[in-house]
Amino acid sequence: HVEHKASLLPLCLLFSLQIVATGVCQSDLYFLLKCMNKALFPSVFGHEAAGIVESIGPGVTEFQPGQSAGHIDGKNFESSRITCKGKKLLQFLGVSSFSEYTVVKELALAKIDPAAPLDKVCVIGCAICTGYGAAVNSAKVEPGSTCAVFGLGAVGLAAVMGCRAAGAKRIIAIDINPEKFEKAKIFGATDVVNPNDHSKPIHQVMIEMTNGGVDYSIECIGNVEIMVRINFYRFKGKDGVAQMVKAYLDKKVMVDEFITHNMTLDQINEAITLMKHGQWYTSTPTQIFAAK
């Protein structure tokens, strides 16, 4: 149990945020179930969120109370400003969006269009920017190219969407769960492949399908050991998140299609279980929680 109340201290360049909606991400699941560092607990998880600025501390100039804001991933566990029954709880990635209120640094948020539905655009803050940015900004996919995207969670689907936006002529979506294939086609996949349907190694299958290999290969499986790298998606949070929200409002990128469940905050354990067992089409941030 967490008392959903942050310590609203008037600290420099800090402000309090009411969380309106947040996604559940595989990063939360990794630290919850696989992290062996007991010093990181107890924690309040959650980092992919959108909300409303409630109050600001001295020195904050970019935001004012009442403005809409989307979260930009922090890099570390920050000094927490959240307590439960007098005991400090660690603040995951400096955000802790599985709480109705939190206190964050000004650097952690991006100002977004107030017309954006917060229960949709919250997934832009992590999953969509990660996959889309991997294709457009890191790989720099070129028009007419052939791409392979491994893993069709929300990050992978966003990568597929990014490849299409960049003008790729062929996008091969690869996953061991065939239930994700129709969704991948909606985002732009031209081919779908289940490695379990082939006796050959998947790289050999790709070589034969493309007569020599793909131009770009994007890994979105969700394996933490593979994903830990510098500048994975090269997305400038302050500008990039706001630009993606605008692109969504302009109907240039899809967002609604990433969301498979809408749940309340008191159903968070159920949401974690759904994510753990992959009981939806997308395997990274998709569950949305509306604050009570």
Disulfide bonds with the S-S distance in Angstrom:
none
